[in-house]
Every structure is written in C-alpha cells, then in structure tokens.
Amino acid sequence: MTTEVRSLREFKMPDVGEGLTEAEILSWYVKPGDVVTDGQVVCEVETAKAAVELPIPFNGVVERLHFPAGATVDVGTVIISVAVAGEAGAAPAAAAPAAAAPAEAPEAEPERREVLVGYGPRTGTAQRRARRTTATAAVTAKPAPVVAAPVAAPAPVAVAVAEAPVGERPLAKPPVRKLAKDLGVDLRSVTPTGTGGVITREDLHAFAAAQAAPVAVEPADVAEVVEAAAPVTSAAGDVRVPIKGVRKATAQAMVASAFTAPHVTEFVQVDVTRTMKFVRKLKETGELGRDVRVSPLLLVAKALLTAVKRHPGINAQWDEAAQEIVIKGQVNLGIAAATPRGLIVPNIKDAGAKTLAGLATSLGELVETARQGKTSPADMQGGTITITNVGVFGVDTGTPILNPGEAAILAFGAVRELPWVHKGKVVPRQVTTLALSFDHRLVDGELGSRVLADVAGLLEQPKRLITWG
C-alpha cells in the first residue's frame, strides 16, 4: 500500500548572471494557493545586468512568497515555497516511535547546489526527468520575441551559430543536443553545470529562459523613469532616487574603470559629406535589404571594424594577474545604449566577420532589443571595443570612459553643416567630431592615433569600406 504525501520544496534566488550577488524582485506572477507547473514563470527580477523572468523547476501549489515585489534578495536565499506531491514508501501497519524503527526513518535529503537561471538548487543524485511533450515548456508562460533574430512570438530564443565563439565541441548527451536544436540554442553559449563540464537539460532550459525573458517596455521620459524608481521627495523639494540594478552596476563599473585604466582621449574633425550621401543611397536603393535600417552609425561601426582589422592591437584586454596584453581573436562590438533602466553596452558577437548587410541587421536588432528593455546578460558579456553615439543627443563630442576590460571606446558626435575647405574653396560640408579614448597601458599614442585616423579616412571616403571591409 502506498500513500501520497505532500512536502515543501524551496526555490532559491539563482545567479542569473555571472558572479552576481543579489537581484531585486520586480513582480510576482503567482500568489499563495496558485498551482504551478515545471517551467512556469513565477516572477521577474532585475540584476545589475538585466531584467529576467524566473521559471519554477517543479510542479505544486504555492505555499508562501518569502519576499514582496521591490525587495532586494541575495543569491541563494529562498524566495518561494511550493507544496509538492509525491509517493512515499509502503505505509507502516501501525504508528511507531521514530526511535523504535530507524529503518523507516526518511532518508537524508541529498546535497543541493545552486545553478543558473530559474532552476534553483539541484540534488546531487542523478535523476532522469520525464520526457517533455514540447521543447518550449520552459518558456511558454509568457512567450516573447527573441533577441538574436525576429521569429514568431511563441518561439524560443534563437542564437545564430555563426556568431557563437569558436572553440571545442561542448559536452552534452544526444537528447540534450536534440533539445538544443529544437530550441535554437548554440551549445557553445551555454554554461555547463554537469559533472565534468557536461551541459544538462536544466542548463539548456535555464539559458533559453534567460535569453527569452520578456521585459515590459518602459517609457524613456525622465519623469516617468524617476516615478518608476520610487523616489522620495523631501519637504524642500529634493528628490532622492534609489540606485539599483543596472544603474548601480554602471556607477560602480565606471568608477572602477576611470581609476584603474589610464585614459587618453584624442579628437579629430571629419568631413562626412560623402558618408551621409552613401547612407541616403543605401536607404533609397535598398541594397542591404528592404527591412534593414541604415544609419550613419552603421558606417561608423564598419569603419571602426575595418580599422581594427588593420590594427588588431586596439582590440585587446589587460590581464592583471599574468601582466600580459591579450589581443582578442574576434571583435565583439559594443554599442552603448541609454535605456530607462540605465546605461547598458550590449555587443554584436564577432562583428568583424560580418558583411555590411549582416552588420546592419545585427545593429538594428541590438538597438531595438535595448530600447524595449529585453537585452539579456549574455548580450552584454564579452565585449572587446565600444562605440557611443553621443551625436543623437546633439552633442559634438566627449571623453568617453572605457567599458571595463576593454582597451578603447569611440565617441561619434553630431553631424553638422559647417564651413569647410574643400577643393581649395570654403563651402558648406557635413562635419562630425570623433573622440577615441584608450587604455594607455595597452595602447600607445601611435596606435591610438593610427586607428582614429583610419576611421576618419574611411568616413571621408566611405566607398573604401567596401574595398577594405
């Protein structure tokens, strides 16, 4: 004879990024008494890198929410308790004291350990999960557009294999590889938690959930953003806005960068009249595709990537522990984006290998995703060089601070019609100012100057971008 028993299972705040210590609960999608199923999204949290929705990894009934929305919770802390049903062993014929029947005592719970997004602590004992009837079970609660490529709304995240870093073949069992194919996930992008570096089914679901997590589009108006941050107004009219999540991380990172890397900034004015004509031509002819957004930023990005190809030393990182300069094998181009959640720098993976059309597509997707607040933590990791487009705010130039860990950042200023000497005559031309900040530990004045001059020259003669790119 068997009896059904109910026990409480606890779901802890996972590390939804890499090495993050806390996250703020933005909202709960369930309440005590609600029935939840494996893979159902139960809450949305914001970390220092992004907003992410967390799926519960088991079936049951919500018993308790341990924290309200708005609370900041340390990673590893229990956030929700769920009553789950299970099968106990054979029921004893009569009740007996626990001490009299040690053989009937319940087994000690196996050791538990934390894993990434949405799959909380796992037991150390290997246990095969029941086969899913659909490959998208982990993200069906609130389907959303994907980050890497636009697809139908219910589809899980798709990551282009061509943009994944090249390396050794990741370890995974055949069923897991099949699931990865169904989800459109490149296994090389997934962090393994299995023994010996094996990627598990849980790792896949966790990665897909993090990538596909939808975030409500917030208004860009400053007043509305301040209101959303729950400010406190004093009697004198002073407004105090709590610094959390992305804004807090950005502030810390910028201070660390400014006082760690010796910044040098150089400036150059550039006649971009031909570049602006080239942009108009690409828009009118649709050479890059009818649905592809073409902007001056696209050609600035292509010019920088071309300059990096010719001067790879600018695409480097400083290894403090080894006291070495690491010249990166591929260019992950970061684009600084101002969002309601704060400044973020998502990057285009292996941007240097893309054609102009491919770069335009990736840039458009990156910008749109950032504007909607859907940028995932993975999209903000691994950047090697950055562009900040201050010109969209009508600013001529600036001295940008390096994105931590990178050797250079290029500021693209406003394009203005100015008097300019052209072919021996002073005529109105479209002019912009570029500023290149670089880490003087890695990049000396000669290399920085050559890169900046190269970018300027390519923007003066944009057709060379096709030749050199």
C-alpha positions in Angstrom: 0.0 0.0 0.0 1.3 3.5 -0.8 0.2 6.9 0.4 0.6 10.3 -1.2 2.5 12.8 0.8 3.0 16.5 0.3 6.2 18.2 1.2 7.6 21.7 0.8 10.2 22.5 -1.8 12.1 25.7 -1.7 13.2 27.7 -4.8 16.2 30.0 -4.1 17.2 33.1 -5.9 19.6 31.8 -8.6 22.7 33.6 -10.0 21.1 34.9 -13.2 24.3 36.4 -14.5 28.0 35.6 -13.8 29.0 36.1 -10.2 26.2 38.4 -9.3 25.3 38.5 -5.6 21.8 39.9 -5.5 18.7 40.7 -7.5 15.6 42.8 -7.0 12.1 41.2 -7.3 10.2 43.4 -9.8 6.9 41.5 -9.7 5.3 38.2 -8.8 3.1 36.3 -11.4 1.7 33.9 -8.8 0.3 34.1 -5.2 -0.2 31.6 -2.4 -2.6 28.9 -3.4 -1.9 29.0 -7.1 -1.0 25.8 -8.9 2.4 26.0 -10.7 4.0 23.6 -13.2 7.6 22.8 -14.1 8.9 25.6 -16.3 6.2 28.2 -15.4 7.5 31.7 -14.9 6.7 32.8 -11.4 8.4 36.2 -11.0 10.6 38.8 -12.7 13.8 40.0 -11.2 16.3 42.7 -12.1 20.0 42.2 -11.6 23.0 44.5 -12.2 22.9 43.3 -15.9 19.3 42.9 -17.0 15.7 42.0 -16.1 15.0 38.3 -16.2 11.9 36.1 -15.6 12.4 33.0 -13.5 10.6 29.7 -14.2 9.9 27.3 -11.3 11.6 23.9 -11.8 8.8 21.7 -10.3 5.1 21.2 -10.0 3.0 22.0 -7.0 0.9 24.6 -5.1 2.4 27.9 -4.0 2.7 27.8 -0.2 4.5 31.1 0.5 6.2 34.1 -1.2 9.1 34.9 1.1 9.6 38.5 -0.2 7.4 41.2 -1.7 7.9 42.9 -5.0 10.5 45.6 -4.7 12.7 43.6 -2.2 16.4 43.1 -3.0 17.4 39.5 -2.3 20.8 37.8 -2.0 21.6 35.0 -4.4 20.9 31.6 -2.7 18.1 33.0 -0.5 14.7 31.1 -0.6 12.1 33.3 -2.4 9.2 30.9 -2.8 8.0 27.7 -1.1 5.9 25.2 -3.0 3.9 22.2 -1.7 4.7 19.2 -4.0 3.0 15.8 -4.1 5.0 12.6 -4.2 4.9 8.9 -3.5 6.0 7.6 -0.1 7.2 4.1 0.6 4.9 1.4 1.9 2.7 2.7 4.8 3.5 1.1 8.1 0.8 -1.1 9.6 0.8 0.8 12.8 2.3 4.0 14.1 5.6 3.6 15.9 8.1 5.9 17.5 10.8 7.0 15.2 13.5 5.7 17.6 11.9 2.2 17.6 12.0 1.9 13.8 15.2 3.5 12.5 14.8 1.7 9.2 11.6 3.6 8.5 13.2 7.0 9.1 13.2 9.2 6.0 16.4 9.3 4.0 18.5 12.4 4.4 17.9 14.9 1.6 20.8 14.8 -1.0 23.2 17.7 -1.1 21.8 20.6 -3.1 23.7 23.1 -5.1 22.9 26.3 -7.0 22.7 26.5 -10.7 21.8 29.3 -13.2 18.6 31.0 -14.1 15.3 29.5 -12.9 16.3 26.0 -11.9 17.3 26.7 -8.3 19.1 24.1 -6.2 19.6 20.7 -7.7 20.1 17.5 -5.8 23.4 15.7 -6.2 21.7 12.4 -7.1 21.3 11.9 -10.9 17.7 11.5 -11.8 16.2 11.3 -15.2 13.5 13.8 -16.0 10.3 12.8 -17.7 10.3 13.5 -21.4 8.7 16.7 -22.3 5.9 16.8 -24.9 7.1 20.1 -26.2 10.5 21.6 -26.5 9.3 25.0 -25.3 7.9 24.1 -22.0 10.3 26.2 -20.0 9.3 29.4 -21.7 5.6 29.1 -22.5 4.3 31.1 -19.6 5.0 34.5 -21.4 6.4 34.0 -24.9 8.4 36.9 -26.3 10.3 38.0 -29.4 13.8 36.5 -29.4 17.0 38.5 -29.2 19.2 37.1 -32.0 16.6 37.0 -34.8 12.9 38.0 -35.2 10.7 35.0 -35.3 7.1 34.1 -34.4 6.1 35.2 -30.9 5.8 31.7 -29.3 9.2 30.6 -30.5 12.1 30.1 -28.0 15.3 32.1 -28.2 17.4 31.6 -31.3 21.1 32.3 -31.2 22.9 32.4 -34.5 25.6 29.7 -34.6 27.8 31.8 -36.9 28.1 34.4 -34.1 29.0 31.9 -31.3 32.6 31.8 -30.3 34.6 29.1 -31.9 36.0 26.5 -29.6 36.0 22.9 -28.6 32.8 20.8 -29.1 30.7 21.2 -26.0 29.9 18.1 -23.9 26.3 17.0 -24.0 24.3 13.8 -24.3 22.3 13.2 -27.6 18.9 14.1 -26.1 20.3 17.4 -24.9 21.8 18.1 -28.3 18.4 17.4 -29.9 16.7 19.7 -27.4 19.2 22.5 -28.1 18.5 22.1 -31.8 14.7 22.4 -31.2 15.2 25.5 -29.0 17.6 27.1 -31.5 20.4 27.3 -28.9 24.1 27.1 -29.7 25.6 24.8 -27.0 28.8 26.8 -27.1 26.9 29.7 -25.5 25.6 27.6 -22.6 27.4 27.4 -19.2 27.6 23.7 -18.2 26.9 22.7 -14.6 27.0 18.9 -15.0 29.8 16.7 -13.8 32.9 17.1 -15.9 31.6 20.1 -17.7 28.6 18.3 -19.3 25.7 20.5 -20.4 22.4 19.2 -18.9 18.8 19.6 -19.9 18.4 22.1 -17.0 21.3 24.2 -18.3 19.5 24.5 -21.7 16.2 25.5 -20.2 17.9 28.0 -17.9 19.8 29.5 -20.8 16.7 29.7 -23.0 14.6 31.2 -20.2 17.3 33.9 -19.6 17.6 34.8 -23.3 13.8 34.9 -24.0 12.7 36.7 -20.8 10.4 39.4 -21.9 10.6 42.8 -20.1 7.8 45.4 -20.3 8.8 48.4 -22.4 9.2 51.3 -20.1 8.8 55.0 -21.1 12.0 56.8 -21.9 10.7 60.1 -20.4 12.9 61.0 -17.4 10.0 62.0 -15.2 8.3 58.6 -15.7 11.5 56.8 -15.1 12.0 58.7 -11.9 8.5 57.8 -10.8 9.1 54.1 -11.6 12.2 54.2 -9.4 10.0 55.1 -6.3 11.7 58.4 -5.5 11.4 60.1 -2.1 10.6 63.9 -2.1 11.6 66.0 0.8 9.8 69.0 2.2 12.3 71.2 0.4 11.6 69.6 -2.9 14.7 67.5 -3.1 14.1 64.2 -4.9 16.1 61.1 -3.9 16.0 58.2 -6.5 17.2 54.8 -5.3 20.1 53.4 -7.3 19.6 49.8 -8.0 20.2 47.1 -10.6 21.7 48.3 -13.9 22.3 51.9 -12.7 24.1 50.8 -9.6 26.3 48.4 -11.5 27.1 51.1 -14.2 28.1 53.6 -11.5 30.5 51.1 -9.9 31.9 49.9 -13.2 32.6 53.5 -14.4 34.4 54.4 -11.2 36.5 51.3 -11.3 37.3 51.9 -15.0 38.2 55.6 -14.5 40.6 54.9 -11.6 42.1 51.7 -12.9 42.8 52.3 -16.6 44.9 55.3 -17.5 42.6 57.0 -20.1 43.9 59.0 -23.0 41.4 60.7 -25.4 42.2 62.0 -28.9 39.9 64.0 -31.2 39.5 64.6 -34.9 37.0 66.5 -37.1 35.9 64.7 -40.2 34.1 65.7 -43.4 31.4 63.1 -43.6 29.5 64.6 -46.5 30.2 61.5 -48.7 29.2 59.2 -45.9 25.9 60.9 -45.5 25.3 60.7 -49.2 26.2 57.0 -49.1 23.7 56.4 -46.3 20.9 58.1 -48.4 21.9 55.9 -51.4 21.7 52.7 -49.3 18.3 53.7 -48.0 16.9 54.6 -51.4 18.2 51.5 -53.3 17.6 49.0 -50.5 20.9 47.3 -51.3 21.2 45.9 -47.8 17.6 44.7 -47.7 14.3 46.5 -47.7 13.7 45.9 -43.9 17.2 46.8 -42.9 17.7 50.1 -41.0 20.6 52.1 -42.4 22.1 55.0 -40.4 25.4 56.9 -40.1 26.2 54.8 -37.0 26.3 51.7 -39.3 29.1 53.2 -41.4 30.9 54.4 -38.3 30.8 50.8 -36.9 32.0 49.4 -40.2 34.8 51.9 -40.3 35.9 51.1 -36.8 35.8 47.3 -37.5 37.9 47.9 -40.7 40.4 49.9 -38.7 40.6 47.1 -36.0 41.3 44.6 -38.8 44.3 46.6 -39.9 45.4 47.5 -36.3 44.4 44.5 -34.2 46.3 45.7 -31.1 43.4 48.1 -30.4 41.2 45.1 -29.8 42.9 44.0 -26.6 42.5 43.4 -22.9 44.8 43.8 -19.9 45.4 40.7 -17.9 46.4 42.0 -14.5 47.2 38.6 -13.0 49.5 37.5 -15.8 50.8 41.0 -16.5 50.0 40.4 -20.2 48.2 42.1 -23.0 45.7 39.8 -24.6 44.9 40.7 -28.2 41.4 39.2 -28.8 40.8 36.9 -31.8 37.4 38.3 -32.7 35.7 41.7 -32.3 32.6 41.8 -30.2 31.5 45.3 -30.9 29.7 47.1 -28.1 27.1 49.8 -28.7 26.4 52.0 -25.6 22.6 52.4 -25.2 20.7 54.6 -22.8 17.6 52.8 -21.5 15.1 53.5 -18.8 17.0 51.0 -16.6 20.3 52.9 -17.2 23.2 52.7 -19.5 24.0 49.3 -20.9 26.5 48.1 -23.5 25.3 45.1 -25.4 27.6 43.8 -28.1 27.5 42.2 -31.5 29.4 38.9 -31.4 32.2 38.5 -34.0 31.1 41.7 -35.7 34.3 41.9 -37.6 33.4 38.8 -39.6 30.0 40.3 -40.8 29.2 41.9 -44.1 27.8 45.4 -44.2 24.3 43.9 -44.6 24.9 41.5 -41.8 26.2 44.2 -39.5 23.2 46.4 -40.3 20.8 43.6 -39.4 22.6 42.8 -36.1 22.9 46.5 -35.2 19.2 47.1 -35.8 18.2 44.1 -33.6 20.6 45.2 -30.9 19.3 48.7 -30.7 15.6 47.6 -30.8 16.1 45.0 -28.1 17.9 47.5 -25.9 15.1 50.1 -26.4 12.5 47.5 -25.3 14.5 46.6 -22.2 14.9 43.0 -23.4 18.7 42.8 -23.5 19.9 39.6 -21.9 23.0 39.2 -19.7 24.7 37.1 -22.4 24.4 40.0 -24.9 26.4 42.3 -22.5 29.2 39.9 -21.8 32.5 39.5 -23.8 32.6 43.0 -25.4 36.1 44.0 -26.8 35.6 47.5 -28.2 32.7 50.0 -28.0 31.0 52.9 -29.8 29.0 55.5 -28.0 26.8 57.6 -30.3 26.5 60.9 -28.4 25.5 62.7 -31.6 21.9 61.6 -31.2 21.6 64.0 -28.3 23.0 66.9 -30.3 26.4 66.6 -28.6 29.6 67.3 -30.6 32.0 65.1 -28.7 33.1 64.0 -25.3 35.7 62.0 -23.4 34.1 58.6 -23.0 35.1 56.3 -20.2 36.2 52.8 -21.2 33.8 49.9 -20.8 35.6 47.8 -18.1 38.0 45.3 -19.6 38.2 47.0 -23.0 41.1 48.9 -24.5 39.2 51.6 -26.5 35.9 53.3 -27.0 34.9 55.6 -29.9 32.5 58.6 -29.4 30.6 59.6 -32.6 29.4 63.2 -32.3 26.6 65.1 -34.0 26.8 65.7 -37.8 26.6 69.5 -38.5 26.8 71.6 -41.6 29.9 73.8 -41.2 32.1 75.9 -43.5 34.9 73.6 -44.7 37.8 74.0 -47.1 37.0 71.6 -49.9 39.0 71.5 -53.2 40.5 74.9 -52.4 37.2 76.6 -51.6 35.3 77.3 -48.4 32.0 75.6 -48.8 29.3 74.1 -46.5 30.1 70.5 -45.7 28.7 68.0 -43.2 31.2 67.5 -40.4 31.4 65.4 -37.3 33.9 65.0 -34.4 35.2 61.7 -33.4 36.8 61.0 -30.0 38.8 57.9 -29.2 39.6 57.0 -25.5 42.0 54.2 -24.9 43.8 52.5 -22.1 47.4 53.7 -22.2 48.7 50.5 -20.6 47.8 48.6 -23.8 47.6 51.3 -26.5 50.3 53.9 -27.0 49.8 57.2 -28.8 50.9 56.0 -32.1 48.5 53.0 -32.3 45.6 55.1 -31.0 46.3 57.9 -33.5 46.6 55.5 -36.4 43.2 53.8 -35.5 41.4 57.2 -35.2 43.0 58.5 -38.4 41.9 55.3 -40.2 38.3 55.6 -39.1 38.3 59.3 -40.1 39.8 58.5 -43.5 37.2 55.7 -44.2 34.3 58.0 -43.3 35.7 60.7 -45.7 35.9 58.1 -48.5 33.2 55.6 -47.5 33.5 53.5 -50.7 36.8 52.3 -49.3 34.7 50.5 -46.7 33.6 48.1 -49.4 37.2 47.6 -50.6 38.8 47.2 -47.2 35.8 45.6 -45.4 
